[in-house]
Amino acid sequence: MSITQTLKIAVVCGGESAEAEVSRVSAKGVVAALKENYSHVAQFELGSELYRALADYAPDVVFPVLHGPPGEDGTFQGYLEILGYLYVGSDVHSSAFAMDKIVAKRLFASIDLPLVEDMVITSDCDVEQTVLDIENKLGPAVVIKPARQGSALGVTLVNSTDQMPTGINSAFAFDRQLLVERRILGREITVGVIDTDTDTNAGSAAFPVIEVTTPEDSWYDFEHRYTSGLSEHVMPAVLSAAQTERLQKIAIKAHQVLGCRDLSRADFIVAGDDEEYLLEVNTLPGMTPTSLYPDGAKGFGLSFPALVSHLVERAANRR
C-alpha cells in the first residue's frame, strides 16, 4: 500500500451518543497512528458547527470514529455524502442495515447464516402479555437488546420470566424496538473483516478468530469492553481448523450481504464444535487500547498505523 502523505485527514468523534466518550478515546489513538504517516491530521467534535469546521479545514478524507447513533447508523454518513466528503467506512445504507439488529438478521437469514431464534417487540406492547409470548416461543432464558444500539448498551441477560419486565423496560430506554433472542450459553467470539486492496472492488479477508474471556459470572458488556483488565483476547481462539474457517467465511458473508465497505467486525456465540451463531456486525468497531479490531489486524499482519493508513487510502481512492 502506498502512502499519500499530502492527504488532509479529519478524524471526527464525540457527539451526544451514549458512547461518545469511548469514541473520543478511540479517536485519540487513531489521530496518533495517522500522524506516523501523514502530516495533516486534525480531530473534530461531532456537533452543530462541524460543517463549518470541516469547510475551513477542507479535508481530503473524513475518518469517522463514532459509536452508536447518529455516527454509526447512516445518519452521519448521509451528512458527509451531502457535503461531498470522501470518508472511511460503510455507506449510508450499509451502516443503517448493520446498526439495526432486526434488519441485519433478516438479511443474514436470506443467505442462511446461522442465527439464534428471536422475536421482535415494540414499545406499545403489553409487557405482561409479551413476557408470556417470549416464554412460550423462546423459553425463560433470553437476551433482550435495543434494536439500534452498540457496545451492549441496554442489553440484559435474563434467566427467568420474573426478570423479563425489568429487562424489557430497561431496553426501551434506548429504543422503541427490541430484539429478544433465545439465550445460548457458549464462548464469545469475534472476527474482523477488511477489504484488502485500495481498489474499491477488491475482495474481503478475515482476521484471525478471537475469543473474548471475562471473569466468571460476567460477560462482555460495556464495562468489560472498555475497562482495561476486565477482559482478555485469546488470539487465535482455540477452535478446530474447520470451525475457524467457518467463522471467518460467515464473517465475510455477513460483511458482504450488508454491503459493508472497508471494515467490519462480526460477533458470535460458539456453543460447541459444530454450533456457532452470528449475533451482529459492527461497521465502525472500536479503536481504543482495549478494542478487538486492532488486535485482529495485528494478528493479520497490520500494525495500527498501517491499518488506519490502509483505510484512509481506500477512502481517498474512491474519487
C-alpha positions, 0 to 999 in steps of 0.5 A: 500500500502506498502512502499519500502523505499530502492527504488532509485527514479529519478524524471526527468523534464525540457527539451526544451518543451514549458512547461518545466518550469511548469514541473520543478515546478511540479517536485519540489513538487513531489521530496518533497512528495517522500522524506516523504517516501523514502530516495533516491530521486534525480531530473534530467534535461531532456537533452543530458547527462541524460543517463549518469546521470541516469547510475551513479545514477542507479535508481530503478524507473524513475518518469517522470514529463514532459509536452508536447513533447518529455516527454509526447508523447512516445518519452521519454518513448521509451528512458527509455524502451531502457535503461531498466528503470522501470518508472511511467506512460503510455507506449510508445504507450499509451502516443503517442495515448493520446498526439495526439488529432486526434488519441485519438478521433478516438479511443474514437469514436470506443467505442462511447464516446461522442465527439464534431464534428471536422475536421482535417487540415494540414499545406499545406492547403489553409487557405482561402479555409479551413476557408470556409470548417470549416464554412460550416461543423462546423459553425463560432464558433470553437476551433482550437488546435495543434494536439500534444500539452498540457496545451492549448498551441496554442489553440484559441477560435474563434467566427467568420470566420474573426478570423479563419486565425489568429487562424489557423496560430497561431496553426501551430506554434506548429504543422503541424496538427490541430484539429478544433472542433465545439465550445460548450459553457458549464462548464469545467470539469475534472476527474482523473483516477488511477489504484488502486492496485500495481498489474499491472492488477488491475482495474481503479477508478475515482476521484471525478468530478471537475469543473474548474471556471475562471473569466468571459470572460476567460477560462482555458488556460495556464495562468489560469492553472498555475497562482495561483488565476486565477482559482478555483476547485469546488470539487465535481462539482455540477452535478446530481448523474447520470451525475457524474457517467457518467463522471467518467465511460467515464473517465475510458473508455477513460483511458482504450481504450488508454491503459493508465497505472497508471494515467490519467486525462480526460477533458470535456465540460458539456453543460447541464444535459444530454450533456457532451463531452470528449475533451482529456486525459492527461497521465502525468497531472500536479503536481504543487500547482495549478494542478487538479490531486492532488486535485482529489486524495485528494478528493479520499482519497490520500494525495500527498505523498501517491499518488506519493508513490502509483505510484512509487510502481506500477512502481517498481512492474512491474519487 
